[in-house]
Amino acid sequence: MSDVVSPLAAFVFQHGALAGNILFRNVDEDEDGEVPGLTGEERAAMNRAEPMLRETWLGILNAGRDAFRRLAAGHPAQQEIDSYNKRKKKMWLDGEVKFKLAPDWRAECGIILHHWGADTYNMHVWVWTQVRHRHAAEVAIAGLQPVPWRNDHGSFIRTLGVPQEGEAYADIAGRAAEALWSLARPIADAIHAELDR
């Protein structure tokens, strides 16, 4: 098993919208569950590519999970962070690893490899809170730079860029974990402070 981004994975990251639609077969599928118009040889090539891509996704995400948990060691949210373990199959299908930040799913966060409307697969980190905690979260990260963007679900998100060929999983994961912790820690602190009142 490699611990660096392969040329194939780098190609998929760089051509995310196109490559994702072909390799992950998520557009215009016919009744047989296949992308229409592909030859048997092309289907076989995609089937051979998937395990290599899965190895890269899971390698980066597992390393990110480990790095994030190390950063959170000793924090009041550590118990919640350590309590959520996503199965590898689910991590692969979702392209992410996520964590609880507070009891009762008041807040969660994660690291995701996704194209989210862009042409490339980027590494993103995100934090979501229940609506009742959103104001406290906004106040907690008010001075954070760069300013996170928000999606339709109200998550705070930072986009970290496209993993490059030859980059070590540990380096990519370390950057993601640090970016996530810088975003998640003040929000977790604010929510835990609210819960302690």
N, CA and C atoms as an extended XYZ file, in Angstrom:
591
Properties=species:S:1:pos:R:3:atomname:S:1:resname:S:1:resid:I:1 pbc="F F F"
N         0.836       -1.187        0.000 N   MET     1
C         0.000        0.000        0.000 CA  MET     1
C         0.877        1.245        0.000 C   MET     1
N         0.566        2.161       -0.890 N   SER     2
C         1.321        3.394       -1.005 CA  SER     2
C         0.885        4.377        0.080 C   SER     2
N         1.710        5.353        0.352 N   ASP     3
C         1.309        6.401        1.290 CA  ASP     3
C         1.434        7.776        0.652 C   ASP     3
N         1.431        7.800       -0.704 N   VAL     4
C         1.462        9.064       -1.446 CA  VAL     4
C         0.373        9.033       -2.515 C   VAL     4
N        -0.033       10.216       -2.976 N   VAL     5
C        -1.070       10.335       -4.000 CA  VAL     5
C        -0.527        9.805       -5.323 C   VAL     5
N        -1.225        8.834       -5.873 N   SER     6
C        -0.811        8.200       -7.130 CA  SER     6
C        -1.144        9.100       -8.316 C   SER     6
N        -0.525        8.853       -9.468 N   PRO     7
C        -0.879        9.623      -10.677 CA  PRO     7
C        -2.367        9.513      -11.021 C   PRO     7
N        -2.945        8.324      -10.862 N   LEU     8
C        -4.370        8.168      -11.153 CA  LEU     8
C        -5.224        9.007      -10.217 C   LEU     8
N        -4.940        8.948       -8.916 N   ALA     9
C        -5.714        9.737       -7.958 CA  ALA     9
C        -5.528       11.223       -8.224 C   ALA     9
N        -4.310       11.651       -8.550 N   ALA    10
C        -4.068       13.060       -8.861 CA  ALA    10
C        -4.891       13.487      -10.079 C   ALA    10
N        -4.988       12.611      -11.089 N   PHE    11
C        -5.808       12.916      -12.261 CA  PHE    11
C        -7.263       13.106      -11.865 C   PHE    11
N        -7.779       12.206      -11.025 N   VAL    12
C        -9.175       12.316      -10.594 CA  VAL    12
C        -9.382       13.601       -9.800 C   VAL    12
N        -8.453       13.930       -8.900 N   PHE    13
C        -8.575       15.172       -8.136 CA  PHE    13
C        -8.596       16.387       -9.072 C   PHE    13
N        -7.740       16.389      -10.080 N   GLN    14
C        -7.642       17.528      -10.990 CA  GLN    14
C        -8.818       17.624      -11.960 C   GLN    14
N        -9.462       16.506      -12.257 N   HIS    15
C       -10.559       16.471      -13.221 CA  HIS    15
C       -11.812       15.911      -12.544 C   HIS    15
N       -12.079       16.429      -11.368 N   GLY    16
C       -13.083       15.841      -10.497 CA  GLY    16
C       -14.457       15.665      -11.079 C   GLY    16
N       -15.017       16.688      -11.688 N   ALA    17
C       -16.381       16.578      -12.186 CA  ALA    17
C       -16.469       15.523      -13.274 C   ALA    17
N       -15.550       15.551      -14.198 N   LEU    18
C       -15.535       14.578      -15.290 CA  LEU    18
C       -15.172       13.190      -14.778 C   LEU    18
N       -14.069       13.077      -14.073 N   ALA    19
C       -13.598       11.773      -13.616 CA  ALA    19
C       -14.585       11.143      -12.633 C   ALA    19
N       -15.150       11.947      -11.759 N   GLY    20
C       -16.113       11.421      -10.796 CA  GLY    20
C       -17.335       10.851      -11.482 C   GLY    20
N       -17.799       11.527      -12.509 N   ASN    21
C       -18.972       11.045      -13.232 CA  ASN    21
C       -18.703        9.734      -13.949 C   ASN    21
N       -17.500        9.544      -14.424 N   ILE    22
C       -17.166        8.298      -15.110 CA  ILE    22
C       -16.795        7.209      -14.107 C   ILE    22
N       -15.797        7.487      -13.263 N   LEU    23
C       -15.296        6.452      -12.363 CA  LEU    23
C       -16.301        6.045      -11.297 C   LEU    23
N       -17.071        6.994      -10.815 N   PHE    24
C       -18.026        6.673       -9.763 CA  PHE    24
C       -19.421        6.442      -10.306 C   PHE    24
N       -19.581        6.514      -11.631 N   ARG    25
C       -20.810        6.149      -12.328 CA  ARG    25
C       -22.042        6.821      -11.738 C   ARG    25
N       -21.988        8.136      -11.553 N   ASN    26
C       -23.134        8.785      -10.907 CA  ASN    26
C       -23.898        9.737      -11.830 C   ASN    26
N       -23.822        9.531      -13.147 N   VAL    27
C       -24.640       10.326      -14.079 CA  VAL    27
C       -25.229        9.419      -15.148 C   VAL    27
N       -26.431        9.733      -15.540 N   ASP    28
C       -27.093        9.109      -16.686 CA  ASP    28
C       -26.963        7.590      -16.726 C   ASP    28
N       -27.140        6.968      -15.597 N   GLU    29
C       -27.032        5.512      -15.585 CA  GLU    29
C       -28.264        4.908      -16.244 C   GLU    29
N       -28.054        3.862      -17.045 N   ASP    30
C       -29.184        3.181      -17.675 CA  ASP    30
C       -29.751        2.131      -16.722 C   ASP    30
N       -30.675        1.325      -17.237 N   GLU    31
C       -31.366        0.347      -16.394 CA  GLU    31
C       -30.420       -0.667      -15.767 C   GLU    31
N       -29.272       -0.885      -16.395 N   ASP    32
C       -28.328       -1.879      -15.884 CA  ASP    32
C       -27.357       -1.306      -14.859 C   ASP    32
N       -27.502       -0.036      -14.509 N   GLY    33
C       -26.633        0.574      -13.514 CA  GLY    33
C       -25.259        0.916      -14.036 C   GLY    33
N       -25.113        1.091      -15.342 N   GLU    34
C       -23.832        1.440      -15.941 CA  GLU    34
C       -23.964        2.748      -16.713 C   GLU    34
N       -22.868        3.463      -16.842 N   VAL    35
C       -22.854        4.655      -17.673 CA  VAL    35
C       -23.053        4.187      -19.112 C   VAL    35
N       -24.035        4.731      -19.826 N   PRO    36
C       -24.298        4.244      -21.184 CA  PRO    36
C       -23.146        4.532      -22.141 C   PRO    36
N       -22.991        3.647      -23.118 N   GLY    37
C       -22.019        3.869      -24.175 CA  GLY    37
C       -20.624        3.367      -23.885 C   GLY    37
N       -20.397        2.744      -22.753 N   LEU    38
C       -19.055        2.256      -22.436 CA  LEU    38
C       -18.846        0.862      -23.013 C   LEU    38
N       -17.640        0.629      -23.474 N   THR    39
C       -17.290       -0.705      -23.943 CA  THR    39
C       -16.944       -1.585      -22.741 C   THR    39
N       -16.892       -2.878      -22.973 N   GLY    40
C       -16.484       -3.794      -21.915 CA  GLY    40
C       -15.089       -3.503      -21.420 C   GLY    40
N       -14.202       -3.126      -22.335 N   GLU    41
C       -12.824       -2.784      -21.970 CA  GLU    41
C       -12.783       -1.545      -21.072 C   GLU    41
N       -13.619       -0.559      -21.394 N   GLU    42
C       -13.661        0.663      -20.579 CA  GLU    42
C       -14.222        0.368      -19.191 C   GLU    42
N       -15.236       -0.488      -19.134 N   ARG    43
C       -15.787       -0.866      -17.817 CA  ARG    43
C       -14.737       -1.610      -16.993 C   ARG    43
N       -13.996       -2.491      -17.637 N   ALA    44
C       -12.946       -3.242      -16.934 CA  ALA    44
C       -11.863       -2.300      -16.418 C   ALA    44
N       -11.495       -1.295      -17.216 N   ALA    45
C       -10.487       -0.316      -16.780 CA  ALA    45
C       -10.977        0.455      -15.563 C   ALA    45
N       -12.249        0.848      -15.558 N   MET    46
C       -12.798        1.562      -14.397 CA  MET    46
C       -12.808        0.661      -13.170 C   MET    46
N       -13.163       -0.598      -13.366 N   ASN    47
C       -13.169       -1.532      -12.233 CA  ASN    47
C       -11.774       -1.720      -11.645 C   ASN    47
N       -10.734       -1.695      -12.501 N   ARG    48
C        -9.355       -1.809      -12.005 CA  ARG    48
C        -8.913       -0.538      -11.289 C   ARG    48
N        -9.450        0.610      -11.699 N   ALA    49
C        -9.047        1.889      -11.103 CA  ALA    49
C        -9.636        2.102       -9.718 C   ALA    49
N       -10.828        1.575       -9.488 N   GLU    50
C       -11.513        1.877       -8.228 CA  GLU    50
C       -10.727        1.488       -6.981 C   GLU    50
N       -10.113        0.293       -6.901 N   PRO    51
C        -9.362       -0.034       -5.680 CA  PRO    51
C        -8.204        0.933       -5.410 C   PRO    51
N        -7.552        1.414       -6.460 N   MET    52
C        -6.457        2.374       -6.262 CA  MET    52
C        -6.985        3.693       -5.714 C   MET    52
N        -8.130        4.122       -6.234 N   LEU    53
C        -8.728        5.367       -5.742 CA  LEU    53
C        -9.215        5.199       -4.308 C   LEU    53
N        -9.830        4.070       -4.039 N   ARG    54
C       -10.308        3.791       -2.670 CA  ARG    54
C        -9.140        3.833       -1.684 C   ARG    54
N        -8.006        3.256       -2.070 N   GLU    55
C        -6.822        3.261       -1.213 CA  GLU    55
C        -6.386        4.692       -0.900 C   GLU    55
N        -6.394        5.557       -1.903 N   THR    56
C        -5.987        6.948       -1.693 CA  THR    56
C        -6.966        7.673       -0.784 C   THR    56
N        -8.272        7.574       -1.109 N   TRP    57
C        -9.280        8.259       -0.297 CA  TRP    57
C        -9.181        7.821        1.160 C   TRP    57
N        -9.183        6.514        1.372 N   LEU    58
C        -9.163        6.002        2.746 CA  LEU    58
C        -7.840        6.278        3.433 C   LEU    58
N        -6.738        6.248        2.682 N   GLY    59
C        -5.443        6.573        3.276 CA  GLY    59
C        -5.402        7.988        3.811 C   GLY    59
N        -5.882        8.924        3.007 N   ILE    60
C        -5.902       10.333        3.428 CA  ILE    60
C        -6.885       10.537        4.573 C   ILE    60
N        -8.090        9.992        4.440 N   LEU    61
C        -9.112       10.215        5.468 CA  LEU    61
C        -8.760        9.548        6.793 C   LEU    61
N        -8.223        8.335        6.755 N   ASN    62
C        -7.800        7.689        7.997 CA  ASN    62
C        -6.674        8.462        8.670 C   ASN    62
N        -5.716        8.932        7.878 N   ALA    63
C        -4.629        9.732        8.442 CA  ALA    63
C        -5.174       11.039        9.020 C   ALA    63
N        -6.166       11.629        8.347 N   GLY    64
C        -6.794       12.850        8.860 CA  GLY    64
C        -7.515       12.612       10.167 C   GLY    64
N        -8.215       11.483       10.263 N   ARG    65
C        -8.912       11.143       11.509 CA  ARG    65
C        -7.911       11.005       12.653 C   ARG    65
N        -6.820       10.294       12.412 N   ASP    66
C        -5.818       10.100       13.458 CA  ASP    66
C        -5.180       11.421       13.882 C   ASP    66
N        -4.843       12.257       12.902 N   ALA    67
C        -4.206       13.547       13.197 CA  ALA    67
C        -5.157       14.453       13.968 C   ALA    67
N        -6.436       14.467       13.580 N   PHE    68
C        -7.409       15.311       14.269 CA  PHE    68
C        -7.594       14.848       15.712 C   PHE    68
N        -7.668       13.547       15.914 N   ARG    69
C        -7.830       13.038       17.275 CA  ARG    69
C        -6.620       13.365       18.148 C   ARG    69
N        -5.426       13.357       17.558 N   ARG    70
C        -4.233       13.747       18.336 CA  ARG    70
C        -4.325       15.215       18.756 C   ARG    70
N        -4.781       16.079       17.846 N   LEU    71
C        -4.903       17.500       18.173 CA  LEU    71
C        -5.947       17.729       19.271 C   LEU    71
N        -7.001       16.914       19.275 N   ALA    72
C        -8.089       17.101       20.231 CA  ALA    72
C        -7.822       16.458       21.591 C   ALA    72
N        -6.728       15.728       21.718 N   ALA    73
C        -6.437       15.035       22.975 CA  ALA    73
C        -6.428       16.020       24.137 C   ALA    73
N        -7.174       15.692       25.171 N   GLY    74
C        -7.228       16.533       26.368 CA  GLY    74
C        -8.287       17.618       26.322 C   GLY    74
N        -8.928       17.829       25.199 N   HIS    75
C        -9.978       18.843       25.077 CA  HIS    75
C       -11.291       18.287       25.635 C   HIS    75
N       -12.177       19.145       26.166 N   PRO    76
C       -13.463       18.643       26.667 CA  PRO    76
C       -14.292       17.882       25.619 C   PRO    76
N       -14.067       18.143       24.351 N   ALA    77
C       -14.811       17.448       23.285 CA  ALA    77
C       -14.175       16.122       22.885 C   ALA    77
N       -13.060       15.767       23.499 N   GLN    78
C       -12.338       14.564       23.081 CA  GLN    78
C       -13.214       13.305       23.134 C   GLN    78
N       -14.014       13.179       24.163 N   GLN    79
C       -14.854       11.983       24.284 CA  GLN    79
C       -15.805       11.864       23.100 C   GLN    79
N       -16.428       12.984       22.705 N   GLU    80
C       -17.327       12.947       21.556 CA  GLU    80
C       -16.554       12.671       20.270 C   GLU    80
N       -15.427       13.302       20.126 N   ILE    81
C       -14.613       13.130       18.916 CA  ILE    81
C       -14.187       11.676       18.763 C   ILE    81
N       -13.771       11.057       19.854 N   ASP    82
C       -13.309        9.669       19.801 CA  ASP    82
C       -14.452        8.661       19.668 C   ASP    82
N       -15.676        9.095       19.976 N   SER    83
C       -16.788        8.148       20.047 CA  SER    83
C       -17.360        7.765       18.688 C   SER    83
N       -17.110        8.547       17.666 N   TYR    84
C       -17.759        8.289       16.380 CA  TYR    84
C       -16.775        7.642       15.420 C   TYR    84
N       -17.060        6.423       15.020 N   ASN    85
C       -16.209        5.691       14.081 CA  ASN    85
C       -17.025        5.283       12.869 C   ASN    85
N       -16.687        5.862       11.749 N   LYS    86
C       -17.372        5.535       10.500 CA  LYS    86
C       -16.676        4.345        9.860 C   LYS    86
N       -17.463        3.406        9.365 N   ARG    87
C       -16.899        2.253        8.684 CA  ARG    87
C       -16.208        2.675        7.391 C   ARG    87
N       -15.180        1.898        6.982 N   LYS    88
C       -14.416        2.242        5.781 CA  LYS    88
C       -15.299        2.342        4.550 C   LYS    88
N       -16.243        1.428        4.409 N   LYS    89
C       -17.119        1.467        3.234 CA  LYS    89
C       -17.890        2.774        3.200 C   LYS    89
N       -18.398        3.216        4.333 N   LYS    90
C       -19.147        4.468        4.407 CA  LYS    90
C       -18.223        5.659        4.162 C   LYS    90
N       -17.000        5.604        4.703 N   MET    91
C       -16.034        6.676        4.450 CA  MET    91
C       -15.769        6.813        2.957 C   MET    91
N       -15.619        5.687        2.268 N   TRP    92
C       -15.359        5.697        0.829 CA  TRP    92
C       -16.558        6.261        0.073 C   TRP    92
N       -17.765        5.796        0.398 N   LEU    93
C       -18.953        6.244       -0.319 CA  LEU    93
C       -19.207        7.732       -0.114 C   LEU    93
N       -18.971        8.223        1.105 N   ASP    94
C       -19.194        9.638        1.408 CA  ASP    94
C       -17.980       10.502        1.085 C   ASP    94
N       -16.816        9.885        0.974 N   GLY    95
C       -15.591       10.647        0.737 CA  GLY    95
C       -15.196       11.503        1.918 C   GLY    95
N       -15.602       11.104        3.117 N   GLU    96
C       -15.327       11.937        4.287 CA  GLU    96
C       -15.184       11.107        5.549 C   GLU    96
N       -14.579       11.749        6.539 N   VAL    97
C       -14.565       11.235        7.901 CA  VAL    97
C       -15.129       12.356        8.761 C   VAL    97
N       -15.988       12.003        9.719 N   LYS    98
C       -16.566       13.060       10.544 CA  LYS    98
C       -16.544       12.691       12.013 C   LYS    98
N       -16.796       13.704       12.837 N   PHE    99
C       -16.675       13.584       14.285 CA  PHE    99
C       -17.804       14.346       14.960 C   PHE    99
N       -18.240       13.851       16.117 N   LYS   100
C       -19.124       14.644       16.973 CA  LYS   100
C       -18.259       15.635       17.737 C   LYS   100
N       -18.776       16.846       17.945 N   LEU   101
C       -18.063       17.857       18.738 CA  LEU   101
C       -18.726       18.128       20.077 C   LEU   101
N       -19.967       17.689       20.221 N   ALA   102
C       -20.719       17.957       21.443 CA  ALA   102
C       -21.747       16.850       21.621 C   ALA   102
N       -22.249       16.678       22.837 N   PRO   103
C       -23.239       15.621       23.075 CA  PRO   103
C       -24.513       15.837       22.248 C   PRO   103
N       -25.234       14.771       22.021 N   ASP   104
C       -26.550       14.809       21.371 CA  ASP   104
C       -26.509       15.430       19.978 C   ASP   104
N       -25.393       15.244       19.294 N   TRP   105
C       -25.253       15.745       17.908 CA  TRP   105
C       -25.539       17.238       17.798 C   TRP   105
N       -25.172       18.009       18.824 N   ARG   106
C       -25.346       19.461       18.760 CA  ARG   106
C       -24.416       20.081       17.728 C   ARG   106
N       -23.283       19.425       17.498 N   ALA   107
C       -22.312       19.909       16.511 CA  ALA   107
C       -21.508       18.719       16.012 C   ALA   107
N       -21.134       18.782       14.754 N   GLU   108
C       -20.245       17.774       14.199 CA  GLU   108
C       -19.319       18.458       13.201 C   GLU   108
N       -18.264       17.759       12.847 N   CYS   109
C       -17.286       18.336       11.933 CA  CYS   109
C       -16.670       17.216       11.108 C   CYS   109
N       -15.922       17.597       10.078 N   GLY   110
C       -15.324       16.548        9.276 CA  GLY   110
C       -14.317       17.044        8.262 C   GLY   110
N       -13.698       16.060        7.619 N   ILE   111
C       -12.750       16.261        6.527 CA  ILE   111
C       -13.340       15.528        5.337 C   ILE   111
N       -13.421       16.215        4.198 N   ILE   112
C       -14.052       15.612        3.024 CA  ILE   112
C       -13.250       15.918        1.766 C   ILE   112
N       -13.174       14.923        0.890 N   LEU   113
C       -12.623       15.089       -0.455 CA  LEU   113
C       -13.802       15.090       -1.413 C   LEU   113
N       -14.096       16.250       -1.996 N   HIS   114
C       -15.288       16.351       -2.840 CA  HIS   114
C       -15.117       17.469       -3.852 C   HIS   114
N       -15.913       17.416       -4.939 N   HIS   115
C       -15.817       18.485       -5.932 CA  HIS   115
C       -16.850       19.581       -5.718 C   HIS   115
N       -17.858       19.401       -4.913 N   TRP   116
C       -18.854       20.407       -4.541 CA  TRP   116
C       -19.011       21.517       -5.570 C   TRP   116
N       -19.420       21.163       -6.758 N   GLY   117
C       -19.707       22.139       -7.793 CA  GLY   117
C       -18.500       22.667       -8.536 C   GLY   117
N       -17.303       22.264       -8.140 N   ALA   118
C       -16.086       22.716       -8.832 CA  ALA   118
C       -15.668       21.649       -9.845 C   ALA   118
N       -14.675       21.962      -10.633 N   ASP   119
C       -14.161       20.991      -11.596 CA  ASP   119
C       -13.153       20.043      -10.970 C   ASP   119
N       -12.689       20.348       -9.776 N   THR   120
C       -11.659       19.548       -9.130 CA  THR   120
C       -12.165       19.008       -7.793 C   THR   120
N       -11.568       17.885       -7.370 N   TYR   121
C       -11.817       17.377       -6.024 CA  TYR   121
C       -10.875       18.119       -5.096 C   TYR   121
N       -11.438       18.832       -4.143 N   ASN   122
C       -10.657       19.552       -3.150 CA  ASN   122
C       -10.796       18.881       -1.795 C   ASN   122
N        -9.817       19.147       -0.953 N   MET   123
C        -9.921       18.784        0.454 CA  MET   123
C       -10.646       19.946        1.131 C   MET   123
N       -11.707       19.617        1.861 N   HIS   124
C       -12.462       20.616        2.619 CA  HIS   124
C       -12.534       20.147        4.072 C   HIS   124
N       -12.644       21.108        4.977 N   VAL   125
C       -12.985       20.802        6.361 CA  VAL   125
C       -14.236       21.591        6.694 C   VAL   125
N       -15.065       21.045        7.557 N   TRP   126
C       -16.348       21.683        7.841 CA  TRP   126
C       -16.773       21.455        9.286 C   TRP   126
N       -17.609       22.395        9.764 N   VAL   127
C       -18.244       22.266       11.071 CA  VAL   127
C       -19.707       22.651       10.908 C   VAL   127
N       -20.582       21.803       11.401 N   TRP   128
C       -22.016       22.062       11.393 CA  TRP   128
C       -22.499       22.087       12.837 C   TRP   128
N       -23.450       22.983       13.132 N   THR   129
C       -24.073       23.017       14.452 CA  THR   129
C       -25.584       23.058       14.296 C   THR   129
N       -26.265       22.624       15.336 N   GLN   130
C       -27.708       22.824       15.365 CA  GLN   130
C       -27.977       24.320       15.323 C   GLN   130
N       -29.135       24.685       14.816 N   VAL   131
C       -29.476       26.103       14.633 CA  VAL   131
C       -29.340       26.874       15.942 C   VAL   131
N       -29.737       26.279       17.048 N   ARG   132
C       -29.701       26.996       18.333 CA  ARG   132
C       -28.282       27.342       18.775 C   ARG   132
N       -27.261       26.691       18.203 N   HIS   133
C       -25.871       26.976       18.566 CA  HIS   133
C       -25.139       27.790       17.495 C   HIS   133
N       -25.826       28.127       16.407 N   ARG   134
C       -25.143       28.794       15.301 CA  ARG   134
C       -24.618       30.180       15.656 C   ARG   134
N       -25.375       30.930       16.417 N   HIS   135
C       -24.906       32.269       16.787 CA  HIS   135
C       -23.630       32.175       17.625 C   HIS   135
N       -23.620       31.286       18.604 N   ALA   136
C       -22.415       31.106       19.432 CA  ALA   136
C       -21.239       30.677       18.564 C   ALA   136
N       -21.495       29.833       17.582 N   ALA   137
C       -20.423       29.392       16.675 CA  ALA   137
C       -19.911       30.555       15.837 C   ALA   137
N       -20.810       31.363       15.314 N   GLU   138
C       -20.404       32.528       14.509 CA  GLU   138
C       -19.549       33.490       15.322 C   GLU   138
N       -19.957       33.730       16.559 N   VAL   139
C       -19.186       34.622       17.435 CA  VAL   139
C       -17.808       34.019       17.716 C   VAL   139
N       -17.772       32.717       17.940 N   ALA   140
C       -16.517       32.039       18.295 CA  ALA   140
C       -15.475       32.114       17.183 C   ALA   140
N       -15.907       32.140       15.934 N   ILE   141
C       -14.941       32.137       14.822 CA  ILE   141
C       -14.924       33.467       14.073 C   ILE   141
N       -15.473       34.503       14.684 N   ALA   142
C       -15.611       35.797       14.004 CA  ALA   142
C       -14.285       36.335       13.460 C   ALA   142
N       -13.195       36.147       14.152 N   GLY   143
C       -11.917       36.694       13.699 CA  GLY   143
C       -11.055       35.724       12.913 C   GLY   143
N       -11.581       34.544       12.634 N   LEU   144
C       -10.800       33.512       11.972 CA  LEU   144
C       -10.464       33.889       10.537 C   LEU   144
N        -9.199       33.682       10.174 N   GLN   145
C        -8.745       33.937        8.798 CA  GLN   145
C        -8.083       32.684        8.252 C   GLN   145
N        -8.331       32.284        7.038 N   PRO   146
C        -9.332       32.873        6.158 CA  PRO   146
C       -10.743       32.575        6.653 C   PRO   146
N       -11.662       33.462        6.287 N   VAL   147
C       -13.044       33.332        6.732 CA  VAL   147
C       -13.673       32.102        6.078 C   VAL   147
N       -14.273       31.217        6.858 N   PRO   148
C       -14.928       30.054        6.266 CA  PRO   148
C       -16.149       30.469        5.447 C   PRO   148
N       -16.453       29.706        4.416 N   TRP   149
C       -17.684       29.957        3.673 CA  TRP   149
C       -18.786       29.074        4.223 C   TRP   149
N       -20.020       29.331        3.831 N   ARG   150
C       -21.171       28.591        4.348 CA  ARG   150
C       -21.888       27.887        3.209 C   ARG   150
N       -22.375       26.675        3.457 N   ASN   151
C       -23.171       25.987        2.446 CA  ASN   151
C       -24.650       26.115        2.784 C   ASN   151
N       -25.494       25.452        1.998 N   ASP   152
C       -26.942       25.557        2.183 CA  ASP   152
C       -27.416       24.971        3.505 C   ASP   152
N       -26.620       24.097        4.117 N   HIS   153
C       -26.996       23.484        5.386 CA  HIS   153
C       -26.481       24.285        6.583 C   HIS   153
N       -25.799       25.396        6.320 N   GLY   154
C       -25.298       26.230        7.402 CA  GLY   154
C       -23.959       25.804        7.956 C   GLY   154
N       -23.280       24.888        7.292 N   SER   155
C       -21.953       24.462        7.762 CA  SER   155
C       -20.920       25.539        7.470 C   SER   155
N       -19.957       25.652        8.362 N   PHE   156
C       -18.794       26.516        8.160 CA  PHE   156
C       -17.741       25.664        7.444 C   PHE   156
N       -17.216       26.141        6.320 N   ILE   157
C       -16.342       25.313        5.491 CA  ILE   157
C       -15.087       26.081        5.097 C   ILE   157
N       -13.978       25.368        5.113 N   ARG   158
C       -12.724       25.867        4.552 CA  ARG   158
C       -12.301       24.922        3.435 C   ARG   158
N       -11.932       25.482        2.294 N   THR   159
C       -11.446       24.691        1.168 CA  THR   159
C        -9.927       24.776        1.168 C   THR   159
N        -9.278       23.609        1.168 N   LEU   160
C        -7.825       23.567        1.336 CA  LEU   160
C        -7.063       23.284        0.048 C   LEU   160
N        -7.753       23.030       -1.035 N   GLY   161
C        -7.069       22.797       -2.300 CA  GLY   161
C        -7.055       21.340       -2.706 C   GLY   161
N        -6.437       21.104       -3.846 N   VAL   162
C        -6.423       19.794       -4.485 CA  VAL   162
C        -5.170       19.033       -4.071 C   VAL   162
N        -5.306       17.809       -3.548 N   PRO   163
C        -4.113       16.998       -3.277 CA  PRO   163
C        -3.330       16.757       -4.568 C   PRO   163
N        -2.017       16.813       -4.480 N   GLN   164
C        -1.147       16.726       -5.655 CA  GLN   164
C        -0.443       15.374       -5.722 C   GLN   164
N        -0.122       14.974       -6.931 N   GLU   165
C         0.603       13.731       -7.150 CA  GLU   165
C         1.894       13.717       -6.333 C   GLU   165
N         2.158       12.611       -5.667 N   GLY   166
C         3.372       12.445       -4.887 CA  GLY   166
C         3.297       12.995       -3.477 C   GLY   166
N         2.238       13.746       -3.131 N   GLU   167
C         2.091       14.246       -1.760 CA  GLU   167
C         1.807       13.082       -0.815 C   GLU   167
N         2.425       13.116        0.332 N   ALA   168
C         2.201       12.068        1.328 CA  ALA   168
C         0.827       12.243        1.967 C   ALA   168
N         0.138       11.118        2.173 N   TYR   169
C        -1.155       11.168        2.843 CA  TYR   169
C        -1.038       11.893        4.180 C   TYR   169
N         0.031       11.606        4.908 N   ALA   170
C         0.206       12.207        6.242 CA  ALA   170
C         0.312       13.723        6.158 C   ALA   170
N         0.968       14.249        5.114 N   ASP   171
C         1.095       15.706        4.968 CA  ASP   171
C        -0.257       16.341        4.649 C   ASP   171
N        -0.993       15.734        3.717 N   ILE   172
C        -2.318       16.246        3.356 CA  ILE   172
C        -3.231       16.189        4.579 C   ILE   172
N        -3.219       15.050        5.250 N   ALA   173
C        -4.074       14.851        6.418 CA  ALA   173
C        -3.702       15.795        7.554 C   ALA   173
N        -2.414       16.024        7.744 N   GLY   174
C        -1.976       16.939        8.804 CA  GLY   174
C        -2.475       18.353        8.570 C   GLY   174
N        -2.384       18.824        7.319 N   ARG   175
C        -2.907       20.164        6.994 CA  ARG   175
C        -4.412       20.226        7.233 C   ARG   175
N        -5.106       19.169        6.817 N   ALA   176
C        -6.560       19.146        6.993 CA  ALA   176
C        -6.932       19.132        8.474 C   ALA   176
N        -6.252       18.314        9.263 N   ALA   177
C        -6.560       18.220       10.689 CA  ALA   177
C        -6.304       19.554       11.392 C   ALA   177
N        -5.212       20.217       11.060 N   GLU   178
C        -4.918       21.514       11.680 CA  GLU   178
C        -5.960       22.557       11.280 C   GLU   178
N        -6.344       22.567       10.003 N   ALA   179
C        -7.366       23.521        9.557 CA  ALA   179
C        -8.698       23.232       10.236 C   ALA   179
N        -9.042       21.951       10.354 N   LEU   180
C       -10.298       21.593       11.004 CA  LEU   180
C       -10.261       21.957       12.482 C   LEU   180
N        -9.163       21.669       13.162 N   TRP   181
C        -9.077       21.965       14.593 CA  TRP   181
C        -9.151       23.470       14.841 C   TRP   181
N        -8.534       24.260       13.969 N   SER   182
C        -8.596       25.719       14.155 CA  SER   182
C       -10.020       26.244       13.990 C   SER   182
N       -10.832       25.558       13.208 N   LEU   183
C       -12.230       25.934       13.009 CA  LEU   183
C       -13.128       25.299       14.075 C   LEU   183
N       -12.892       24.033       14.376 N   ALA   184
C       -13.771       23.289       15.280 CA  ALA   184
C       -13.554       23.627       16.757 C   ALA   184
N       -12.311       23.878       17.145 N   ARG   185
C       -12.029       24.081       18.572 CA  ARG   185
C       -12.785       25.276       19.160 C   ARG   185
N       -12.748       26.470       18.525 N   PRO   186
C       -13.501       27.569       19.146 CA  PRO   186
C       -15.006       27.317       19.186 C   PRO   186
N       -15.521       26.605       18.194 N   ILE   187
C       -16.950       26.284       18.188 CA  ILE   187
C       -17.263       25.278       19.294 C   ILE   187
N       -16.429       24.244       19.426 N   ALA   188
C       -16.621       23.269       20.507 CA  ALA   188
C       -16.527       23.949       21.868 C   ALA   188
N       -15.553       24.858       22.021 N   ASP   189
C       -15.421       25.592       23.287 CA  ASP   189
C       -16.692       26.370       23.600 C   ASP   189
N       -17.237       27.048       22.597 N   ALA   190
C       -18.439       27.862       22.800 CA  ALA   190
C       -19.635       26.990       23.180 C   ALA   190
N       -19.804       25.870       22.511 N   ILE   191
C       -20.944       25.000       22.806 CA  ILE   191
C       -20.782       24.341       24.174 C   ILE   191
N       -19.574       23.884       24.493 N   HIS   192
C       -19.351       23.286       25.815 CA  HIS   192
C       -19.538       24.322       26.923 C   HIS   192
N       -19.162       25.570       26.661 N   ALA   193
C       -19.392       26.628       27.658 CA  ALA   193
C       -20.885       26.844       27.858 C   ALA   193
N       -21.662       26.832       26.765 N   GLU   194
C       -23.116       26.954       26.885 CA  GLU   194
C       -23.707       25.800       27.705 C   GLU   194
N       -23.211       24.606       27.470 N   LEU   195
C       -23.732       23.424       28.167 CA  LEU   195
C       -23.358       23.423       29.653 C   LEU   195
N       -22.256       24.066       29.993 N   ASP   196
C       -21.805       24.112       31.392 CA  ASP   196
C       -22.543       25.156       32.226 C   ASP   196
N       -23.264       26.043       31.571 N   ARG   197
C       -23.957       27.093       32.326 CA  ARG   197
C       -25.128       26.533       33.111 C   ARG   197
